[in-house]
Amino acid sequence: MNPIVLTPLLDALDLIGVAVFALSGALLAAKMRQTFVTMAFFAMVTGTGGGTIRDVLIGAPVFWIVDPWVATICLAVAVLAWFTPSRWWDGKLLDYSDGAGLAAYAVLGTAKALSYDLSPIPAVLMGVATGCAGGIIRDVVAGRPSIIVRPELYVTAAAFSATLTVAGDALALPRVPVWIGAATAGFILRAAAIRFSLALPAYRKDAQPSDGPE
């Protein structure tokens, strides 16, 4: 096992992911007219949920426990959401920001999983979990349908970034350019899905022929 050595880039990806997802959780609580305590909880669980699941599964120290800045960022984001008008966050800005966090977190999760000697497919899955699980937990707690039950390209974008990260590692390419490229590619795919409503085809069960006259 070779635990990952954090670089400034991975530090940045980590903080971007935490801040963006924490903001999405805080804003959802704001739209639900919740208290500040609930808003802070939503920010924390959304910002740290994916990384927590990843660290528990790969046997790593849970990142927000060993890094006090993570909880601080989540709280600061909750304060920001509490004191700003909700109209500031209307439209697609938050969706695009969420896409940036999704891609960044997917790359970070995959890179960390690889550093703990996971094979390629589990590493990709850890990247997807890192990018998506926080939002899933947020939606479940809020009692609303999660984005993963819609055909919109979301998990696919995280998987794309994670797969590119694994491919770069397998080819022994320089890590930093691979991480930047993988995060950028995942964000572009997610942004295209937002802009052009790209979605995977949904399952459609063909009508079954009748066995006989009714």
C-alpha positions, -999 to 999 in steps of 0.1 A, spaced: 0 0 0 13 34 -10 -10 60 6 -14 90 -17 9 119 -13 -13 150 -16 -2 175 -42 -14 211 -44 -36 199 -73 -53 172 -53 -57 195 -24 -74 219 -47 -97 192 -62 -106 181 -26 -115 216 -15 -134 223 -47 -154 191 -43 -162 197 -6 -172 234 -11 -194 228 -42 -212 198 -28 -216 215 6 -231 245 -11 -256 223 -30 -267 207 3 -270 241 20 -291 256 -8 -314 226 -8 -320 232 29 -326 269 22 -352 260 -5 -369 238 21 -370 267 45 -350 249 72 -331 262 101 -294 271 101 -286 239 120 -303 218 93 -285 238 66 -251 231 82 -260 194 85 -270 192 48 -238 210 39 -216 186 59 -233 154 48 -233 164 12 -197 177 12 -182 147 30 -206 118 22 -188 104 -9 -153 107 6 -164 91 38 -178 61 21 -146 58 0 -123 60 29 -142 35 50 -142 10 21 -105 13 12 -94 14 48 -81 49 48 -84 75 76 -116 93 71 -105 126 55 -127 151 73 -117 137 107 -79 141 100 -83 174 82 -101 201 103 -104 224 73 -131 202 57 -157 208 84 -147 245 85 -153 248 48 -187 231 51 -197 255 80 -185 285 61 -205 275 30 -236 271 51 -231 306 65 -227 319 30 -259 303 19 -277 316 50 -268 352 44 -272 354 6 -304 358 -14 -316 326 -29 -320 343 -63 -282 345 -65 -282 308 -70 -311 304 -94 -306 291 -130 -279 268 -141 -249 282 -122 -252 258 -94 -256 229 -118 -224 238 -136 -206 242 -103 -219 209 -92 -205 194 -124 -171 208 -116 -172 193 -81 -184 160 -95 -155 156 -119 -129 169 -94 -141 145 -67 -142 116 -91 -106 121 -100 -95 126 -64 -114 94 -53 -100 73 -80 -64 86 -74 -67 78 -37 -81 44 -44 -52 36 -67 -27 47 -41 -42 20 -18 -35 -6 -44 -71 -12 -56 -74 -27 -90 -88 -6 -119 -125 -14 -117 -128 -10 -79 -108 22 -82 -133 36 -108 -162 26 -86 -145 44 -57 -142 75 -79 -178 73 -88 -189 69 -52 -167 98 -41 -183 120 -67 -219 109 -64 -227 95 -29 -228 128 -11 -256 141 -34 -274 108 -31 -274 110 7 -285 146 5 -315 137 -17 -325 107 5 -324 128 37 -344 155 19 -370 130 8 -367 138 -29 -359 117 -60 -322 113 -65 -305 123 -97 -294 87 -102 -329 76 -109 -331 100 -139 -315 93 -173 -296 126 -172 -258 122 -176 -244 125 -141 -230 93 -128 -217 88 -164 -196 120 -162 -181 108 -129 -174 74 -144 -157 91 -174 -134 111 -152 -126 80 -131 -119 58 -161 -95 83 -176 -77 86 -143 -73 48 -142 -62 47 -179 -36 73 -173 -22 54 -143 -22 21 -163 -2 38 -191 22 53 -166 15 88 -179 24 119 -158 -1 121 -130 -9 159 -129 -17 162 -166 -39 131 -164 -58 144 -134 -63 178 -150 -74 162 -183 -97 137 -166 -114 163 -145 -118 186 -175 -133 159 -196 -158 148 -170 -168 185 -165 -173 190 -202 -195 159 -205 -216 171 -175 -218 206 -189 -229 193 -223 -256 172 -205 -269 203 -187 -267 225 -218 -282 201 -243 -303 178 -220 -282 148 -229 -294 116 -213 -289 79 -216 -318 59 -232 -344 48 -207 -356 12 -205 -388 7 -224 -406 -26 -221 -422 -37 -254 -458 -45 -253 -463 -82 -249 -486 -99 -275 -518 -112 -262 -520 -150 -255 -555 -151 -270 -587 -133 -274 -600 -115 -244 
